[in-house]
Every structure is written in structure tokens, then in C-alpha cells.
Amino acid sequence: MEFTINGTSVPQVEKYDNQGAHNAIKSMMQRKETLSIRLYTDKDNYPCIWIESYNVAGFKYYVTPISFKWIYTYLTTGESEDGGIQPTELNPYQAGEDNNFQLSILKQLIESGKRVQFVPLFREVNNYISATSAFLRGKIFFRVERTEELLSYLREKEALI
């Protein structure tokens, strides 16, 4: 008995279907689902969110400033209209640009006076700080690297225990 594999080809890597992810999020919003969101920057330097709900398993969505504002508006008000966002027009962070998307949003929430609940430092056993910000239609979860600079900032803002 002889097995041959002639004629096989290496499959090409498909581009991520961000349009499909956008449509799934819009559908979740129209059903008034409560969203759980985690923020990060992917290996190709694009800002992303990991989004899930009780009824939908988690998936990645590449965000732009406009699409993130759309999601934030849904979280705070429940409004799901996307206003014609083009989810396929993406721009990565440039070299030399601060690419810590998660930390940037965390600081913006603190600066704007939104409530952010931190896990007490004595409960954190690794080099991270965990926090959650709850809204009308969901939560944003944070897990940022614990640095002296960040600790000083959070203590100055009286956000940390």
C-alpha cells in the first residue's frame, strides 16, 4: 500500500474578517446584549478588542478611534447605530508611537471621572494590575503591567488601594 500527497498546496493565510466581526457586534447590540470587553494591541501593532457576551463566544475586533467610540457609546447609552463605520479601513500604530491601547483607555476613563474598580494590590500575585469599569450595557476589563510609574499615577488619582 502506497500513500502519496502529490498535488497538495500550502493554504494561503486569509485576511481577518473584520467586517464579519463588526456585523456580529452590531447584531449583539441590536439584541441589547451585555458585552464583556478586553483591550489589547495585537502582534502586528493594531489596536483590538476581545468581545463576548452571555450568548456569543469571544472574538477579536480590530478597532479604529471611530469604531471604539461606537462601542463605547453602546456601553454607556445602549445606542447601537454605527453611522457607516468602515471596519476594514485599519491603521496600525506607527513606530515610536505609544501603542499601549489598553493603558491609554484606562487613563482616559480615570481622567474623565468614570468609576474604575481595581483588584486590591495585596490580592494580585503577578506583575499586573487588574481593573473593571462597568457601564449600562457591559464592562471593560483591564489587565495592565504593574510599573512604578503606573502605581504612582494611580495613587495620585486616588484610584488604587
N, C-alpha and C positions, 0 to 999 in steps of 0.2 A: 504494500500500500504506500502510495506516494502523495504527499501534500505539497501543493505549490501555491505561491502567493503572487504570481505574476499579474501585472495589471493593476495592482493597488497603488493608490497615490496618497500622499500625506494631505490630510484635510487642511484647508486654509482656515486661519483663525477669523471668525466672524466679528464684525464690529458690534459692540454692545447696543442693544435695542433700547436706547433711552426714550424714544418716542413711546414704545410699549409700556415702559415704566411710568412715564408721565400719564398715560391714559389709565393705567391701573390706579395711580394715586387719585386722579380726578374721580374715578368710579368710587373709590373708598370714601372720598369727601362727599359725593352726592348721596351716599348711603348713611352719611353722618356718623362714620366710624370714629372711634377714639384711636389716635395714632401714637405710636411709640417711635421716637426718632433718635438716632445716634449720628453724630457728625464726625467726619474724618477727611483726610486728604489721601487719595489713592497713590499707588506706586508711580503713576505717570504724572503726578502733580496736579490732578484735578480735584476740586472740592466735591465731596459726595455726602449723601446721607444714606443710612440704612434705615428703612422704614418698614413698619409692620403694624398689624392690628390684631385684635382677637380672632378675626375671621380670615386674615390673609397672612401667609408666611412672609418673613422678611426678604427684602430685595434691595438692590443698590439703585440709587438715582443720582446721576450727575446734576449738580445744581449750578446755576448762574445767580448773580445778585437778584435778578428779576424773579426767577423761579423760587428762590429761597424766600423772597418777600411774599410770594403767593402762598407758600406753605405756612409761613408764619401768620399771615392774615387768617388762614383757615384755623390754625390753632387758637388764635385769640378771639375771633369773631364767629367762626363757623361758615364764613363766606367761601364758596368753592369755585367761583368764576375765575378762570385763568387769564383772561384778557389776551388770548392769542399768543401765548408764550411759545417760542421755538426751542424745544428741548434738545435739538440736535446741533444747535449753534453754541459750541462749548469752547472755552478758552482756559488752558492750564495756567497755573501760577508761573510767572516769569522767573528766571534765575535771579537770585538776590532779593526777591520779594518774599515777605513773611507768608509762609504757606500753612501756618497752623490755623486752619479754618475753625476747628473746634474751640480753641482758646480765644480766638477773635470774637466769636458769638457769645461765649461765656462772659467775657469782659463787657461786651455791649449790653447784655442783659443786666449785669450788675450796675453799670453806669446809668442805665435808664430807670433804675429803681425797681425792676422786676424781682420777684422773690425767687431766690435760688436756694435750695436746701442742700447742705453739704453733709456728707457722712463724717461724723466726728473723727479727727485725726488719730485718736488712740485706737480706733477700730480698723484703720487702714494698715495693712501689714506689708504692703508693697510700696513702690515708689510712685504711686499715683494718688490723685485726689479725685473722689467721685462726688457728683452732684446731680440734682434733678431740678428741673424747672417745670412746674405744672401749669397747664392752661385749660381753657374751656373745653377744647376738643383734643387734648392729648398732652404728651410730656416729651421733653427733650432731656436725654440722659448724657451726662458728661463724664469722661474719664481722662483727665489731663495729667501730664507728667508733673510730679512734685519737684519744684525747684525753689530755692531760697527766694528768688525774685518774685515768683508767683505767691509764695507764702506771705511775703512782705506786703504785696499788693492786696491780697485778700484780708489780711489783718488790718491794713489801713482803711479798707472799706467796711470793716467790722462784719465780714461775711463768714468768717471761719471760727470754729470752736477748737 
